[in-house]
Amino acid sequence: MGLVGIGERASALGGTAWTGAHGGEFIVDVTLPWVVAGDESAASATTVTP
């Protein structure tokens, strides 16, 4: 599974995954669609920034 599995799972859910070195650190960045249950007006995914 590993990093390839993370990318496959993200893709299966309509998201993206990026892994690699950045600024001397190893980063795993996964973006997944966020849809609020019952919100029929959500035509596309919304990005949520913590």
MODELLER restraints for C-alpha pairs under 7 A, 6 or more apart:
rsr = mdl.restraints
at = mdl.atoms
rsr.add(forms.Gaussian(group=physical.xy_distance, feature=features.Distance(at['CA:6:A'], at['CA:17:A']), mean=6.98, stdev=0.5))
rsr.add(forms.Gaussian(group=physical.xy_distance, feature=features.Distance(at['CA:7:A'], at['CA:16:A']), mean=6.68, stdev=0.5))
rsr.add(forms.Gaussian(group=physical.xy_distance, feature=features.Distance(at['CA:7:A'], at['CA:17:A']), mean=5.06, stdev=0.5))
rsr.add(forms.Gaussian(group=physical.xy_distance, feature=features.Distance(at['CA:10:A'], at['CA:16:A']), mean=5.41, stdev=0.5))
rsr.add(forms.Gaussian(group=physical.xy_distance, feature=features.Distance(at['CA:10:A'], at['CA:17:A']), mean=6.21, stdev=0.5))
rsr.add(forms.Gaussian(group=physical.xy_distance, feature=features.Distance(at['CA:10:A'], at['CA:30:A']), mean=6.99, stdev=0.5))
rsr.add(forms.Gaussian(group=physical.xy_distance, feature=features.Distance(at['CA:10:A'], at['CA:32:A']), mean=6.61, stdev=0.5))
rsr.add(forms.Gaussian(group=physical.xy_distance, feature=features.Distance(at['CA:13:A'], at['CA:32:A']), mean=6.91, stdev=0.5))
rsr.add(forms.Gaussian(group=physical.xy_distance, feature=features.Distance(at['CA:14:A'], at['CA:32:A']), mean=6.56, stdev=0.5))
rsr.add(forms.Gaussian(group=physical.xy_distance, feature=features.Distance(at['CA:14:A'], at['CA:33:A']), mean=6.45, stdev=0.5))
rsr.add(forms.Gaussian(group=physical.xy_distance, feature=features.Distance(at['CA:15:A'], at['CA:31:A']), mean=5.33, stdev=0.5))
rsr.add(forms.Gaussian(group=physical.xy_distance, feature=features.Distance(at['CA:15:A'], at['CA:32:A']), mean=4.29, stdev=0.5))
rsr.add(forms.Gaussian(group=physical.xy_distance, feature=features.Distance(at['CA:15:A'], at['CA:33:A']), mean=6.04, stdev=0.5))
rsr.add(forms.Gaussian(group=physical.xy_distance, feature=features.Distance(at['CA:16:A'], at['CA:30:A']), mean=5.78, stdev=0.5))
rsr.add(forms.Gaussian(group=physical.xy_distance, feature=features.Distance(at['CA:16:A'], at['CA:31:A']), mean=5.27, stdev=0.5))
rsr.add(forms.Gaussian(group=physical.xy_distance, feature=features.Distance(at['CA:16:A'], at['CA:32:A']), mean=6.69, stdev=0.5))
rsr.add(forms.Gaussian(group=physical.xy_distance, feature=features.Distance(at['CA:17:A'], at['CA:29:A']), mean=5.68, stdev=0.5))
rsr.add(forms.Gaussian(group=physical.xy_distance, feature=features.Distance(at['CA:17:A'], at['CA:30:A']), mean=4.33, stdev=0.5))
rsr.add(forms.Gaussian(group=physical.xy_distance, feature=features.Distance(at['CA:17:A'], at['CA:31:A']), mean=6.36, stdev=0.5))
rsr.add(forms.Gaussian(group=physical.xy_distance, feature=features.Distance(at['CA:18:A'], at['CA:28:A']), mean=5.95, stdev=0.5))
rsr.add(forms.Gaussian(group=physical.xy_distance, feature=features.Distance(at['CA:18:A'], at['CA:29:A']), mean=5.14, stdev=0.5))
rsr.add(forms.Gaussian(group=physical.xy_distance, feature=features.Distance(at['CA:18:A'], at['CA:30:A']), mean=6.41, stdev=0.5))
rsr.add(forms.Gaussian(group=physical.xy_distance, feature=features.Distance(at['CA:19:A'], at['CA:27:A']), mean=5.50, stdev=0.5))
rsr.add(forms.Gaussian(group=physical.xy_distance, feature=features.Distance(at['CA:19:A'], at['CA:28:A']), mean=4.55, stdev=0.5))
rsr.add(forms.Gaussian(group=physical.xy_distance, feature=features.Distance(at['CA:19:A'], at['CA:29:A']), mean=6.27, stdev=0.5))
rsr.add(forms.Gaussian(group=physical.xy_distance, feature=features.Distance(at['CA:20:A'], at['CA:26:A']), mean=5.53, stdev=0.5))
rsr.add(forms.Gaussian(group=physical.xy_distance, feature=features.Distance(at['CA:20:A'], at['CA:27:A']), mean=5.47, stdev=0.5))
rsr.add(forms.Gaussian(group=physical.xy_distance, feature=features.Distance(at['CA:20:A'], at['CA:28:A']), mean=6.91, stdev=0.5))
rsr.add(forms.Gaussian(group=physical.xy_distance, feature=features.Distance(at['CA:21:A'], at['CA:27:A']), mean=6.03, stdev=0.5))
rsr.add(forms.Gaussian(group=physical.xy_distance, feature=features.Distance(at['CA:33:A'], at['CA:45:A']), mean=4.64, stdev=0.5))
rsr.add(forms.Gaussian(group=physical.xy_distance, feature=features.Distance(at['CA:33:A'], at['CA:46:A']), mean=6.31, stdev=0.5))
rsr.add(forms.Gaussian(group=physical.xy_distance, feature=features.Distance(at['CA:34:A'], at['CA:45:A']), mean=5.54, stdev=0.5))
rsr.add(forms.Gaussian(group=physical.xy_distance, feature=features.Distance(at['CA:34:A'], at['CA:46:A']), mean=5.54, stdev=0.5))
rsr.add(forms.Gaussian(group=physical.xy_distance, feature=features.Distance(at['CA:34:A'], at['CA:47:A']), mean=6.98, stdev=0.5))
rsr.add(forms.Gaussian(group=physical.xy_distance, feature=features.Distance(at['CA:35:A'], at['CA:42:A']), mean=6.69, stdev=0.5))
rsr.add(forms.Gaussian(group=physical.xy_distance, feature=features.Distance(at['CA:35:A'], at['CA:45:A']), mean=6.31, stdev=0.5))
